[in-house]
Amino acid sequence: MKKALSLLLSLTLALGMTACQSKEKETYFEENSAGEIVDSALLEKIEQEAEPLNTKVGNYKQHTRDGFRGDGTTISDKYLYIFHHMGDMGYIKVDLQTGEAIPLCEVAGCTHDPNLFPDCINNNYRPNSTAVGDAIWHTEDNKLLQTKDGETKVLYENSYCNEIEENNYKDFPKEKYTIFDMTIDDNYAYLFGGSYVILLDKNTMQAVKIIDLTEDSMLLSTNIYKGKIYFNTDLHELYVADIESGEVTKLGDKVNDVSVQDDTLYYMVKEGGGLEIFSADLDFKNSKKIASGFYLNHSVVSEGKLYYIPTDNEGIIMCHDIASGEETLFYECKAPIFIIGCADFIDRIFFCTDSAIDRETYEPYSLLISMRTDGSDLWVRRFDGETWKN
C-alpha cells in the first residue's frame, strides 16, 4: 500500500495546488490496522489519477480546429485543451502523455469574479480557439488574437467584406467584418467571414489572398483538405473551392453539414424529421447512406469505424463499422456527452461529459473519456465539484 499512499499524497498535493476552490477543504480517509486505505472509491480515484494516457504522437503538423470536432477544444502535440468548466478546475489542459489535468488560470485556487476579472480565462468565451505551438489563437469580432503566457495581443484586424455582408449587416456595420470561423495549417490562417475566406500568412500576418466563396448565401461548415475548401451554405448547397485558382464549383444540394476525412466526404441530410449520414467521393459521386440519428460534429471517423453520440441518447457513445454496418455500444454514462474528436497526428479520441449529479453523494461531477483510435485502451478521468463556482 505504500504505492497507494504515495499516490494519495501526490494527488492531494496536486489538487490542493491546482483545483479552483472558494475555501479550503480537509481530506479524510479510512485506514485499517495495517495502515492500508480501505475506502474502495478513494482507491479507485487514486489509481485513476495515476493512469497515464501515453498518447502516440505521429508526424505532427500544425493542428487545424477542423481536425478536432467540437468547438471549445483544441489540441497540440503536447496538450488537449478544454475550454469548458471541468468540475472545480475550470478550463484545463491535459498532458497527452501523463494524463495530468492542469488549470488554465494561472492563479491557484481561482475564484475570479467575472465582473471584477473579465479577462480571466475561466470568465470569457474565446471563439475558434486553436493551439499554435505553445500559444492559443482565437477570434473576437473582426480580430485574430494570440494568448500566450497569460498575455493577449492582436495579430490581425479584418477590414474586408463583400456585397453580401454589406447587405446583411446594414443595421450593424461593425459586424460585416466579423470572423466567424478559422482553420490553421503550417503556412496560413484561413479566416472565414460570412461568405468569403482570407488566407493570412502566418509569418508576415499579411492577407495574401481573398476568395469570395458564395454570391447569395452564408457559409455553414468549412473544411480545408488537400488544397481545396469543401463547404456548405445556409441554402443547403455543397461546394468545393480550389485555393490556388479561386475557382468555386457546386457539388450538390440538400446538404446540412459536411466533413472531409481520408479522401471521403461525409455529409448530413435531414429527411422525414431524422438525420441521415452519407459518404461520397470527393467529387460527390458514389454516395451511400452509412448511418443515422446523430450530428456530424458529434462524430469522428477512425480506422473504418464511426464513433458517434446519438441525438436520442446523448449519454452513450456508439461505434458504427462502416464496412459491415454493425452497431455496438462503446460507452455509457449518466451525463450528456458534448465533445468528441481527435487529431490526425495522435492515436486517441476524446469525449467529454456535461455535469452530472452523483447519486450517492449528490455532488456534481464531469468525465473526460478517451480511447485509442482502434477502440482499445479505454481511459476515464473524473472531475468532482461544481460545474463552475462563479
BALOBA-1460 file (C-alpha; in Angstrom, 3 decimals):
// residues 390
<rec num="1" residu="m" x="0.000" y="0.000" z="0.000"/>
<rec num="2" residu="k" x="2.993" y="2.331" z="0.064"/>
<rec num="3" residu="k" x="2.376" y="2.998" z="-3.622"/>
<rec num="4" residu="a" x="-1.262" y="3.903" z="-2.951"/>
<rec num="5" residu="l" x="-0.313" y="6.152" z="-0.030"/>
<rec num="6" residu="s" x="2.331" y="7.858" z="-2.147"/>
<rec num="7" residu="l" x="-0.193" y="8.324" z="-4.934"/>
<rec num="8" residu="l" x="-2.701" y="9.721" z="-2.453"/>
<rec num="9" residu="l" x="-0.161" y="12.240" z="-1.149"/>
<rec num="10" residu="s" x="0.728" y="13.313" z="-4.683"/>
<rec num="11" residu="l" x="-2.925" y="13.556" z="-5.630"/>
<rec num="12" residu="t" x="-3.814" y="15.571" z="-2.522"/>
<rec num="13" residu="l" x="-0.936" y="17.989" z="-3.101"/>
<rec num="14" residu="a" x="-1.821" y="18.363" z="-6.770"/>
<rec num="15" residu="l" x="-5.462" y="19.017" z="-6.059"/>
<rec num="16" residu="g" x="-4.618" y="21.436" z="-3.289"/>
<rec num="17" residu="m" x="-2.354" y="23.431" z="-5.584"/>
<rec num="18" residu="t" x="-4.448" y="23.419" z="-8.741"/>
<rec num="19" residu="a" x="-8.146" y="22.960" z="-8.034"/>
<rec num="20" residu="c" x="-10.239" y="26.143" z="-8.071"/>
<rec num="21" residu="q" x="-11.649" y="26.377" z="-4.552"/>
<rec num="22" residu="s" x="-13.636" y="29.093" z="-2.797"/>
<rec num="23" residu="k" x="-12.482" y="27.800" z="0.593"/>
<rec num="24" residu="e" x="-10.020" y="25.258" z="1.909"/>
<rec num="25" residu="k" x="-11.170" y="21.653" z="2.259"/>
<rec num="26" residu="e" x="-9.765" y="18.948" z="4.502"/>
<rec num="27" residu="t" x="-9.353" y="15.402" z="3.220"/>
<rec num="28" residu="y" x="-10.065" y="12.355" z="5.388"/>
<rec num="29" residu="f" x="-9.643" y="8.685" z="4.523"/>
<rec num="30" residu="e" x="-10.178" y="5.490" z="6.453"/>
<rec num="31" residu="e" x="-7.324" y="3.075" z="7.274"/>
<rec num="32" residu="n" x="-7.249" y="-0.412" z="8.734"/>
<rec num="33" residu="s" x="-4.848" y="-1.576" z="11.470"/>
<rec num="34" residu="a" x="-2.103" y="-2.133" z="8.897"/>
<rec num="35" residu="g" x="-2.301" y="1.456" z="7.716"/>
<rec num="36" residu="e" x="-3.965" y="0.490" z="4.457"/>
<rec num="37" residu="i" x="-6.678" y="2.617" z="2.851"/>
<rec num="38" residu="v" x="-9.989" y="0.761" z="2.915"/>
<rec num="39" residu="d" x="-12.122" y="3.264" z="1.019"/>
<rec num="40" residu="s" x="-12.594" y="1.473" z="-2.327"/>
<rec num="41" residu="a" x="-13.941" y="4.574" z="-4.070"/>
<rec num="42" residu="l" x="-10.920" y="6.582" z="-2.963"/>
<rec num="43" residu="l" x="-8.529" y="3.835" z="-4.059"/>
<rec num="44" residu="e" x="-10.215" y="3.752" z="-7.450"/>
<rec num="45" residu="k" x="-9.786" y="7.521" z="-7.761"/>
<rec num="46" residu="i" x="-6.099" y="7.278" z="-6.793"/>
<rec num="47" residu="e" x="-5.447" y="4.635" z="-9.427"/>
<rec num="48" residu="q" x="-7.420" y="6.624" z="-11.974"/>
<rec num="49" residu="e" x="-5.389" y="9.762" z="-11.326"/>
<rec num="50" residu="a" x="-2.180" y="7.761" z="-11.744"/>
<rec num="51" residu="e" x="-3.178" y="6.164" z="-15.068"/>
<rec num="52" residu="p" x="-1.227" y="7.768" z="-17.949"/>
<rec num="53" residu="l" x="-2.600" y="8.431" z="-21.435"/>
<rec num="54" residu="n" x="0.632" y="7.512" z="-23.243"/>
<rec num="55" residu="t" x="-0.633" y="9.103" z="-26.462"/>
<rec num="56" residu="k" x="1.354" y="8.278" z="-29.568"/>
<rec num="57" residu="v" x="2.152" y="11.476" z="-31.489"/>
<rec num="58" residu="g" x="2.959" y="10.875" z="-35.150"/>
<rec num="59" residu="n" x="4.042" y="13.248" z="-37.928"/>
<rec num="60" residu="y" x="2.965" y="16.411" z="-36.162"/>
<rec num="61" residu="k" x="1.919" y="19.318" z="-38.316"/>
<rec num="62" residu="q" x="0.068" y="22.401" z="-37.258"/>
<rec num="63" residu="h" x="-3.265" y="21.251" z="-35.932"/>
<rec num="64" residu="t" x="-6.388" y="22.698" z="-37.506"/>
<rec num="65" residu="r" x="-9.542" y="23.139" z="-35.482"/>
<rec num="66" residu="d" x="-11.473" y="21.085" z="-38.025"/>
<rec num="67" residu="g" x="-9.284" y="18.125" z="-37.059"/>
<rec num="68" residu="f" x="-10.835" y="18.138" z="-33.619"/>
<rec num="69" residu="r" x="-14.609" y="18.010" z="-33.983"/>
<rec num="70" residu="g" x="-16.241" y="20.157" z="-31.332"/>
<rec num="71" residu="d" x="-15.897" y="23.858" z="-30.580"/>
<rec num="72" residu="g" x="-14.297" y="24.844" z="-27.291"/>
<rec num="73" residu="t" x="-11.475" y="22.318" z="-27.672"/>
<rec num="74" residu="t" x="-8.143" y="22.165" z="-29.455"/>
<rec num="75" residu="i" x="-5.025" y="20.024" z="-29.361"/>
<rec num="76" residu="s" x="-1.278" y="20.440" z="-29.776"/>
<rec num="77" residu="d" x="1.427" y="17.798" z="-29.869"/>
<rec num="78" residu="k" x="1.636" y="18.054" z="-26.061"/>
<rec num="79" residu="y" x="-1.780" y="19.000" z="-24.689"/>
<rec num="80" residu="l" x="-5.510" y="18.623" z="-25.113"/>
<rec num="81" residu="y" x="-7.138" y="21.975" z="-24.271"/>
<rec num="82" residu="i" x="-10.726" y="22.067" z="-22.997"/>
<rec num="83" residu="f" x="-12.444" y="25.441" z="-22.804"/>
<rec num="84" residu="h" x="-15.374" y="24.118" z="-20.790"/>
<rec num="85" residu="h" x="-15.569" y="24.071" z="-16.998"/>
<rec num="86" residu="m" x="-14.336" y="20.722" z="-15.743"/>
<rec num="87" residu="g" x="-15.530" y="20.356" z="-12.162"/>
<rec num="88" residu="d" x="-13.780" y="22.743" z="-9.768"/>
<rec num="89" residu="m" x="-10.792" y="23.116" z="-12.080"/>
<rec num="90" residu="g" x="-12.416" y="25.397" z="-14.674"/>
<rec num="91" residu="y" x="-10.798" y="25.402" z="-18.118"/>
<rec num="92" residu="i" x="-7.944" y="22.907" z="-18.357"/>
<rec num="93" residu="k" x="-5.200" y="21.437" z="-20.487"/>
<rec num="94" residu="v" x="-4.449" y="17.715" z="-20.277"/>
<rec num="95" residu="d" x="-0.965" y="16.319" z="-20.786"/>
<rec num="96" residu="l" x="-1.226" y="13.802" z="-23.634"/>
<rec num="97" residu="q" x="1.376" y="11.554" z="-22.017"/>
<rec num="98" residu="t" x="0.784" y="11.665" z="-18.259"/>
<rec num="99" residu="g" x="-2.930" y="12.471" z="-18.322"/>
<rec num="100" residu="e" x="-2.363" y="15.268" z="-15.793"/>
<rec num="101" residu="a" x="-5.073" y="17.957" z="-15.855"/>
<rec num="102" residu="i" x="-3.716" y="21.499" z="-15.398"/>
<rec num="103" residu="p" x="-5.980" y="24.534" z="-14.828"/>
<rec num="104" residu="l" x="-5.521" y="27.235" z="-17.467"/>
<rec num="105" residu="c" x="-5.975" y="30.019" z="-14.921"/>
<rec num="106" residu="e" x="-2.508" y="30.815" z="-13.577"/>
<rec num="107" residu="v" x="-3.832" y="31.707" z="-10.104"/>
<rec num="108" residu="a" x="-4.052" y="28.645" z="-7.863"/>
<rec num="109" residu="g" x="-7.486" y="28.376" z="-6.264"/>
<rec num="110" residu="c" x="-9.050" y="30.665" z="-8.877"/>
<rec num="111" residu="t" x="-12.299" y="32.256" z="-7.717"/>
<rec num="112" residu="h" x="-12.131" y="35.232" z="-10.052"/>
<rec num="113" residu="d" x="-15.403" y="37.146" z="-10.072"/>
<rec num="114" residu="p" x="-16.348" y="37.651" z="-13.745"/>
<rec num="115" residu="n" x="-17.395" y="41.240" z="-13.012"/>
<rec num="116" residu="l" x="-14.031" y="42.094" z="-11.457"/>
<rec num="117" residu="f" x="-11.809" y="39.837" z="-13.595"/>
<rec num="118" residu="p" x="-13.429" y="39.622" z="-17.050"/>
<rec num="119" residu="d" x="-10.074" y="38.748" z="-18.641"/>
<rec num="120" residu="c" x="-9.608" y="35.593" z="-16.551"/>
<rec num="121" residu="i" x="-9.674" y="32.684" z="-18.994"/>
<rec num="122" residu="n" x="-12.405" y="31.000" z="-16.948"/>
<rec num="123" residu="n" x="-14.702" y="34.011" z="-17.325"/>
<rec num="124" residu="n" x="-14.856" y="34.502" z="-21.075"/>
<rec num="125" residu="y" x="-15.588" y="32.535" z="-24.221"/>
<rec num="126" residu="r" x="-12.909" y="32.690" z="-26.905"/>
<rec num="127" residu="p" x="-14.332" y="31.604" z="-30.284"/>
<rec num="128" residu="n" x="-12.317" y="29.369" z="-32.614"/>
<rec num="129" residu="s" x="-9.594" y="28.692" z="-30.026"/>
<rec num="130" residu="t" x="-6.759" y="26.818" z="-31.763"/>
<rec num="131" residu="a" x="-3.420" y="25.635" z="-30.416"/>
<rec num="132" residu="v" x="-0.473" y="27.115" z="-32.327"/>
<rec num="133" residu="g" x="2.710" y="25.836" z="-30.736"/>
<rec num="134" residu="d" x="2.539" y="26.840" z="-27.070"/>
<rec num="135" residu="a" x="0.089" y="29.665" z="-27.781"/>
<rec num="136" residu="i" x="-3.669" y="29.783" z="-28.367"/>
<rec num="137" residu="w" x="-5.029" y="31.725" z="-31.320"/>
<rec num="138" residu="h" x="-8.675" y="32.788" z="-31.157"/>
<rec num="139" residu="t" x="-11.060" y="35.341" z="-32.636"/>
<rec num="140" residu="e" x="-13.121" y="38.210" z="-31.297"/>
<rec num="141" residu="d" x="-15.420" y="40.045" z="-33.711"/>
<rec num="142" residu="n" x="-13.103" y="41.103" z="-36.578"/>
<rec num="143" residu="k" x="-9.837" y="40.371" z="-34.735"/>
<rec num="144" residu="l" x="-7.463" y="37.423" z="-34.665"/>
<rec num="145" residu="l" x="-5.750" y="37.282" z="-31.268"/>
<rec num="146" residu="q" x="-2.995" y="35.290" z="-29.619"/>
<rec num="147" residu="t" x="-2.897" y="34.344" z="-25.936"/>
<rec num="148" residu="k" x="0.452" y="33.149" z="-24.605"/>
<rec num="149" residu="d" x="1.887" y="33.109" z="-21.075"/>
<rec num="150" residu="g" x="-1.185" y="34.934" z="-19.807"/>
<rec num="151" residu="e" x="-0.828" y="37.806" z="-22.301"/>
<rec num="152" residu="t" x="-3.205" y="38.502" z="-25.200"/>
<rec num="153" residu="k" x="-2.334" y="40.546" z="-28.280"/>
<rec num="154" residu="v" x="-3.968" y="41.325" z="-31.632"/>
<rec num="155" residu="l" x="-2.366" y="39.561" z="-34.594"/>
<rec num="156" residu="y" x="-4.686" y="40.770" z="-37.361"/>
<rec num="157" residu="e" x="-7.721" y="43.018" z="-37.732"/>
<rec num="158" residu="n" x="-10.068" y="42.360" z="-40.646"/>
<rec num="159" residu="s" x="-11.393" y="45.278" z="-42.708"/>
<rec num="160" residu="y" x="-12.715" y="43.282" z="-45.680"/>
<rec num="161" residu="c" x="-16.294" y="42.452" z="-46.549"/>
<rec num="162" residu="n" x="-18.174" y="41.901" z="-49.779"/>
<rec num="163" residu="e" x="-21.631" y="42.785" z="-51.039"/>
<rec num="164" residu="i" x="-23.345" y="40.005" z="-49.127"/>
<rec num="165" residu="e" x="-22.037" y="41.249" z="-45.781"/>
<rec num="166" residu="e" x="-22.812" y="44.845" z="-46.740"/>
<rec num="167" residu="n" x="-26.444" y="43.890" z="-47.381"/>
<rec num="168" residu="n" x="-26.867" y="41.540" z="-44.409"/>
<rec num="169" residu="y" x="-25.422" y="43.897" z="-41.821"/>
<rec num="170" residu="k" x="-26.745" y="47.291" z="-42.893"/>
<rec num="171" residu="d" x="-28.042" y="47.961" z="-39.394"/>
<rec num="172" residu="f" x="-24.914" y="46.563" z="-37.701"/>
<rec num="173" residu="p" x="-21.995" y="47.943" z="-39.724"/>
<rec num="174" residu="k" x="-19.242" y="46.585" z="-37.432"/>
<rec num="175" residu="e" x="-20.493" y="43.002" z="-37.783"/>
<rec num="176" residu="k" x="-19.871" y="42.917" z="-41.536"/>
<rec num="177" residu="y" x="-16.164" y="42.368" z="-40.774"/>
<rec num="178" residu="t" x="-16.709" y="39.555" z="-38.257"/>
<rec num="179" residu="i" x="-14.503" y="36.436" z="-38.437"/>
<rec num="180" residu="f" x="-16.947" y="33.555" z="-37.954"/>
<rec num="181" residu="d" x="-14.628" y="30.579" z="-38.361"/>
<rec num="182" residu="m" x="-10.924" y="29.786" z="-38.548"/>
<rec num="183" residu="t" x="-8.691" y="26.925" z="-39.669"/>
<rec num="184" residu="i" x="-4.909" y="26.910" z="-39.369"/>
<rec num="185" residu="d" x="-2.186" y="24.901" z="-41.103"/>
<rec num="186" residu="d" x="1.612" y="25.210" z="-41.265"/>
<rec num="187" residu="n" x="1.539" y="28.221" z="-43.590"/>
<rec num="188" residu="y" x="-1.778" y="30.024" z="-43.286"/>
<rec num="189" residu="a" x="-4.617" y="31.006" z="-41.035"/>
<rec num="190" residu="y" x="-7.853" y="30.701" z="-43.034"/>
<rec num="191" residu="l" x="-10.241" y="33.342" z="-41.696"/>
<rec num="192" residu="f" x="-13.852" y="32.845" z="-42.782"/>
<rec num="193" residu="g" x="-16.307" y="35.698" z="-42.983"/>
<rec num="194" residu="g" x="-19.964" y="35.159" z="-43.763"/>
<rec num="195" residu="s" x="-19.300" y="34.345" z="-47.421"/>
<rec num="196" residu="y" x="-15.533" y="34.557" z="-48.050"/>
<rec num="197" residu="v" x="-12.150" y="33.343" z="-46.805"/>
<rec num="198" residu="i" x="-8.961" y="35.291" z="-46.150"/>
<rec num="199" residu="l" x="-5.618" y="33.482" z="-46.407"/>
<rec num="200" residu="l" x="-3.386" y="35.066" z="-43.778"/>
<rec num="201" residu="d" x="0.349" y="34.350" z="-43.994"/>
<rec num="202" residu="k" x="1.411" y="33.124" z="-40.539"/>
<rec num="203" residu="n" x="4.911" y="34.568" z="-40.836"/>
<rec num="204" residu="t" x="4.050" y="38.068" z="-42.036"/>
<rec num="205" residu="m" x="0.477" y="38.349" z="-40.702"/>
<rec num="206" residu="q" x="-0.495" y="39.766" z="-44.087"/>
<rec num="207" residu="a" x="-3.545" y="38.749" z="-46.135"/>
<rec num="208" residu="v" x="-2.155" y="37.099" z="-49.286"/>
<rec num="209" residu="k" x="-5.434" y="36.033" z="-50.897"/>
<rec num="210" residu="i" x="-9.180" y="36.576" z="-50.510"/>
<rec num="211" residu="i" x="-11.700" y="34.216" z="-52.137"/>
<rec num="212" residu="d" x="-15.389" y="35.093" z="-52.344"/>
<rec num="213" residu="l" x="-16.977" y="31.677" z="-51.826"/>
<rec num="214" residu="t" x="-20.684" y="32.442" z="-52.272"/>
<rec num="215" residu="e" x="-22.805" y="35.013" z="-54.082"/>
<rec num="216" residu="d" x="-26.223" y="34.649" z="-52.458"/>
<rec num="217" residu="s" x="-25.839" y="32.682" z="-49.219"/>
<rec num="218" residu="m" x="-23.856" y="32.353" z="-45.983"/>
<rec num="219" residu="l" x="-21.313" y="29.719" z="-45.023"/>
<rec num="220" residu="l" x="-22.145" y="26.960" z="-42.557"/>
<rec num="221" residu="s" x="-19.431" y="24.271" z="-42.252"/>
<rec num="222" residu="t" x="-15.986" y="24.609" z="-43.858"/>
<rec num="223" residu="n" x="-13.194" y="22.070" z="-44.381"/>
<rec num="224" residu="i" x="-9.661" y="22.596" z="-45.692"/>
<rec num="225" residu="y" x="-8.415" y="19.449" z="-47.429"/>
<rec num="226" residu="k" x="-5.532" y="18.966" z="-49.888"/>
<rec num="227" residu="g" x="-5.563" y="22.464" z="-51.331"/>
<rec num="228" residu="k" x="-9.354" y="22.759" z="-51.513"/>
<rec num="229" residu="i" x="-12.144" y="24.134" z="-49.347"/>
<rec num="230" residu="y" x="-15.267" y="21.985" z="-49.017"/>
<rec num="231" residu="f" x="-18.208" y="23.908" z="-47.594"/>
<rec num="232" residu="n" x="-21.969" y="24.108" z="-47.448"/>
<rec num="233" residu="t" x="-24.272" y="27.104" z="-47.111"/>
<rec num="234" residu="d" x="-27.496" y="28.120" z="-45.420"/>
<rec num="235" residu="l" x="-29.244" y="27.196" z="-48.693"/>
<rec num="236" residu="h" x="-28.015" y="23.614" z="-48.048"/>
<rec num="237" residu="e" x="-25.797" y="23.655" z="-51.130"/>
<rec num="238" residu="l" x="-22.422" y="21.889" z="-51.207"/>
<rec num="239" residu="y" x="-19.397" y="23.476" z="-52.928"/>
<rec num="240" residu="v" x="-15.672" y="22.987" z="-53.397"/>
<rec num="241" residu="a" x="-13.217" y="25.852" z="-53.949"/>
<rec num="242" residu="d" x="-9.716" y="25.441" z="-55.350"/>
<rec num="243" residu="i" x="-7.452" y="27.550" z="-53.139"/>
<rec num="244" residu="e" x="-4.782" y="28.203" z="-55.790"/>
<rec num="245" residu="s" x="-7.104" y="29.243" z="-58.629"/>
<rec num="246" residu="g" x="-10.004" y="30.551" z="-56.546"/>
<rec num="247" residu="e" x="-12.462" y="28.593" z="-58.739"/>
<rec num="248" residu="v" x="-15.659" y="27.580" z="-56.928"/>
<rec num="249" residu="t" x="-17.685" y="24.553" z="-58.100"/>
<rec num="250" residu="k" x="-21.088" y="23.430" z="-56.888"/>
<rec num="251" residu="l" x="-21.234" y="19.726" z="-55.973"/>
<rec num="252" residu="g" x="-24.773" y="19.160" z="-54.717"/>
<rec num="253" residu="d" x="-27.923" y="20.187" z="-52.846"/>
<rec num="254" residu="k" x="-29.776" y="19.303" z="-49.640"/>
<rec num="255" residu="v" x="-26.566" y="19.069" z="-47.600"/>
<rec num="256" residu="n" x="-26.902" y="20.241" z="-44.000"/>
<rec num="257" residu="d" x="-23.336" y="19.626" z="-42.821"/>
<rec num="258" residu="v" x="-20.106" y="18.293" z="-44.347"/>
<rec num="259" residu="s" x="-16.838" y="16.811" z="-43.108"/>
<rec num="260" residu="v" x="-13.834" y="15.508" z="-45.065"/>
<rec num="261" residu="q" x="-11.591" y="12.684" z="-43.848"/>
<rec num="262" residu="d" x="-9.295" y="10.249" z="-45.665"/>
<rec num="263" residu="d" x="-10.377" y="11.225" z="-49.219"/>
<rec num="264" residu="t" x="-14.047" y="10.803" z="-48.314"/>
<rec num="265" residu="l" x="-16.883" y="13.292" z="-47.959"/>
<rec num="266" residu="y" x="-19.215" y="12.700" z="-45.040"/>
<rec num="267" residu="y" x="-22.365" y="14.767" z="-45.123"/>
<rec num="268" residu="m" x="-25.666" y="15.087" z="-43.321"/>
<rec num="269" residu="v" x="-29.141" y="15.473" z="-44.723"/>
<rec num="270" residu="k" x="-32.474" y="15.829" z="-42.937"/>
<rec num="271" residu="e" x="-35.184" y="13.532" z="-44.239"/>
<rec num="272" residu="g" x="-38.529" y="12.757" z="-42.637"/>
<rec num="273" residu="g" x="-37.597" y="14.628" z="-39.489"/>
<rec num="274" residu="g" x="-34.463" y="12.499" z="-38.974"/>
<rec num="275" residu="l" x="-30.755" y="12.865" z="-39.573"/>
<rec num="276" residu="e" x="-29.145" y="10.701" z="-42.256"/>
<rec num="277" residu="i" x="-25.357" y="10.493" z="-42.686"/>
<rec num="278" residu="f" x="-23.918" y="9.685" z="-46.123"/>
<rec num="279" residu="s" x="-20.445" y="9.173" z="-47.536"/>
<rec num="280" residu="a" x="-19.273" y="10.022" z="-51.058"/>
<rec num="281" residu="d" x="-16.168" y="10.511" z="-53.170"/>
<rec num="282" residu="l" x="-14.593" y="13.958" z="-53.121"/>
<rec num="283" residu="d" x="-16.457" y="14.823" z="-56.345"/>
<rec num="284" residu="f" x="-19.753" y="13.929" z="-54.591"/>
<rec num="285" residu="k" x="-20.182" y="10.724" z="-56.605"/>
<rec num="286" residu="n" x="-20.855" y="7.168" z="-55.345"/>
<rec num="287" residu="s" x="-22.971" y="8.458" z="-52.498"/>
<rec num="288" residu="k" x="-24.283" y="5.954" z="-49.949"/>
<rec num="289" residu="k" x="-26.049" y="6.092" z="-46.609"/>
<rec num="290" residu="i" x="-23.885" y="4.824" z="-43.771"/>
<rec num="291" residu="a" x="-25.678" y="5.720" z="-40.516"/>
<rec num="292" residu="s" x="-28.400" y="7.888" z="-38.979"/>
<rec num="293" residu="g" x="-29.542" y="9.642" z="-35.823"/>
<rec num="294" residu="f" x="-26.628" y="11.951" z="-34.958"/>
<rec num="295" residu="y" x="-24.910" y="15.191" z="-35.948"/>
<rec num="296" residu="l" x="-21.614" y="15.172" z="-37.847"/>
<rec num="297" residu="n" x="-19.998" y="17.431" z="-35.236"/>
<rec num="298" residu="h" x="-20.807" y="14.735" z="-32.654"/>
<rec num="299" residu="s" x="-18.873" y="12.079" z="-34.562"/>
<rec num="300" residu="v" x="-15.437" y="11.080" z="-35.772"/>
<rec num="301" residu="v" x="-14.262" y="8.507" z="-38.304"/>
<rec num="302" residu="s" x="-11.201" y="6.447" z="-37.470"/>
<rec num="303" residu="e" x="-9.780" y="3.214" z="-38.930"/>
<rec num="304" residu="g" x="-13.002" y="2.287" z="-40.733"/>
<rec num="305" residu="k" x="-15.235" y="2.954" z="-37.743"/>
<rec num="306" residu="l" x="-17.509" y="5.846" z="-36.955"/>
<rec num="307" residu="y" x="-17.871" y="6.800" z="-33.283"/>
<rec num="308" residu="y" x="-20.870" y="8.992" z="-32.542"/>
<rec num="309" residu="i" x="-23.252" y="10.367" z="-29.931"/>
<rec num="310" residu="p" x="-26.890" y="9.690" z="-30.932"/>
<rec num="311" residu="t" x="-29.396" y="12.511" z="-30.654"/>
<rec num="312" residu="d" x="-31.943" y="10.331" z="-28.818"/>
<rec num="313" residu="n" x="-29.470" y="9.359" z="-26.063"/>
<rec num="314" residu="e" x="-26.610" y="11.802" z="-25.550"/>
<rec num="315" residu="g" x="-25.240" y="9.768" z="-22.647"/>
<rec num="316" residu="i" x="-23.807" y="6.974" z="-24.816"/>
<rec num="317" residu="i" x="-21.094" y="6.541" z="-27.433"/>
<rec num="318" residu="m" x="-21.890" y="4.241" z="-30.331"/>
<rec num="319" residu="c" x="-19.444" y="2.562" z="-32.691"/>
<rec num="320" residu="h" x="-20.550" y="2.007" z="-36.302"/>
<rec num="321" residu="d" x="-18.479" y="-0.274" z="-38.526"/>
<rec num="322" residu="i" x="-18.671" y="1.407" z="-41.951"/>
<rec num="323" residu="a" x="-17.963" y="-1.740" z="-43.988"/>
<rec num="324" residu="s" x="-20.343" y="-4.137" z="-42.215"/>
<rec num="325" residu="g" x="-22.879" y="-1.651" z="-40.828"/>
<rec num="326" residu="e" x="-22.634" y="-3.296" z="-37.397"/>
<rec num="327" residu="e" x="-23.569" y="-1.033" z="-34.479"/>
<rec num="328" residu="t" x="-22.159" y="-1.581" z="-30.980"/>
<rec num="329" residu="l" x="-22.459" y="0.355" z="-27.713"/>
<rec num="330" residu="f" x="-18.974" y="1.580" z="-26.826"/>
<rec num="331" residu="y" x="-19.536" y="3.564" z="-23.615"/>
<rec num="332" residu="e" x="-22.442" y="4.619" z="-21.406"/>
<rec num="333" residu="c" x="-22.638" y="7.197" z="-18.637"/>
<rec num="334" residu="k" x="-25.268" y="9.235" z="-16.795"/>
<rec num="335" residu="a" x="-24.493" y="12.650" z="-18.283"/>
<rec num="336" residu="p" x="-24.767" y="14.137" z="-21.779"/>
<rec num="337" residu="i" x="-21.564" y="13.861" z="-23.817"/>
<rec num="338" residu="f" x="-20.897" y="17.137" z="-25.607"/>
<rec num="339" residu="i" x="-17.378" y="16.953" z="-27.063"/>
<rec num="340" residu="i" x="-15.976" y="14.370" z="-29.414"/>
<rec num="341" residu="g" x="-12.854" y="14.438" z="-31.544"/>
<rec num="342" residu="c" x="-9.298" y="13.593" z="-32.415"/>
<rec num="343" residu="a" x="-6.373" y="14.924" z="-34.426"/>
<rec num="344" residu="d" x="-4.793" y="13.112" z="-37.336"/>
<rec num="345" residu="f" x="-1.359" y="13.050" z="-35.678"/>
<rec num="346" residu="i" x="-2.366" y="11.248" z="-32.459"/>
<rec num="347" residu="d" x="-3.784" y="7.797" z="-31.757"/>
<rec num="348" residu="r" x="-6.509" y="8.826" z="-29.296"/>
<rec num="349" residu="i" x="-10.106" y="10.008" z="-29.482"/>
<rec num="350" residu="f" x="-11.515" y="12.158" z="-26.672"/>
<rec num="351" residu="f" x="-15.007" y="12.624" z="-25.285"/>
<rec num="352" residu="c" x="-16.276" y="14.863" z="-22.506"/>
<rec num="353" residu="t" x="-19.488" y="14.956" z="-20.474"/>
<rec num="354" residu="d" x="-21.597" y="17.725" z="-19.099"/>
<rec num="355" residu="s" x="-22.011" y="17.991" z="-15.337"/>
<rec num="356" residu="a" x="-23.984" y="15.192" z="-13.621"/>
<rec num="357" residu="i" x="-25.031" y="14.543" z="-10.012"/>
<rec num="358" residu="d" x="-23.530" y="11.623" z="-8.107"/>
<rec num="359" residu="r" x="-26.466" y="9.549" z="-6.824"/>
<rec num="360" residu="e" x="-24.675" y="8.669" z="-3.587"/>
<rec num="361" residu="t" x="-23.036" y="11.969" z="-2.614"/>
<rec num="362" residu="y" x="-25.364" y="14.325" z="-4.533"/>
<rec num="363" residu="e" x="-22.254" y="16.213" z="-5.643"/>
<rec num="364" residu="p" x="-21.736" y="17.287" z="-9.284"/>
<rec num="365" residu="y" x="-19.012" y="15.787" z="-11.454"/>
<rec num="366" residu="s" x="-17.957" y="15.551" z="-15.095"/>
<rec num="367" residu="l" x="-15.924" y="12.999" z="-17.050"/>
<rec num="368" residu="l" x="-13.162" y="13.058" z="-19.633"/>
<rec num="369" residu="i" x="-13.162" y="9.834" z="-21.670"/>
<rec num="370" residu="s" x="-10.547" y="8.638" z="-24.136"/>
<rec num="371" residu="m" x="-9.682" y="5.582" z="-26.211"/>
<rec num="372" residu="r" x="-7.212" y="4.616" z="-28.900"/>
<rec num="373" residu="t" x="-8.366" y="5.175" z="-32.461"/>
<rec num="374" residu="d" x="-8.863" y="1.417" z="-32.811"/>
<rec num="375" residu="g" x="-11.293" y="1.411" z="-29.865"/>
<rec num="376" residu="s" x="-8.868" y="-0.084" z="-27.306"/>
<rec num="377" residu="d" x="-7.377" y="1.194" z="-24.035"/>
<rec num="378" residu="l" x="-10.389" y="2.984" z="-22.516"/>
<rec num="379" residu="w" x="-9.307" y="5.821" z="-20.169"/>
<rec num="380" residu="v" x="-11.677" y="7.776" z="-17.914"/>
<rec num="381" residu="r" x="-10.925" y="10.721" z="-15.627"/>
<rec num="382" residu="r" x="-13.499" y="12.164" z="-13.212"/>
<rec num="383" residu="f" x="-13.601" y="15.847" z="-12.203"/>
<rec num="384" residu="d" x="-15.537" y="16.491" z="-8.995"/>
<rec num="385" residu="g" x="-17.133" y="19.720" z="-7.868"/>
<rec num="386" residu="e" x="-19.443" y="22.350" z="-9.226"/>
<rec num="387" residu="t" x="-19.526" y="22.938" z="-12.959"/>
<rec num="388" residu="w" x="-18.189" y="26.383" z="-12.031"/>
<rec num="389" residu="k" x="-18.400" y="28.430" z="-8.853"/>
<rec num="390" residu="n" x="-18.956" y="31.890" z="-10.282"/>
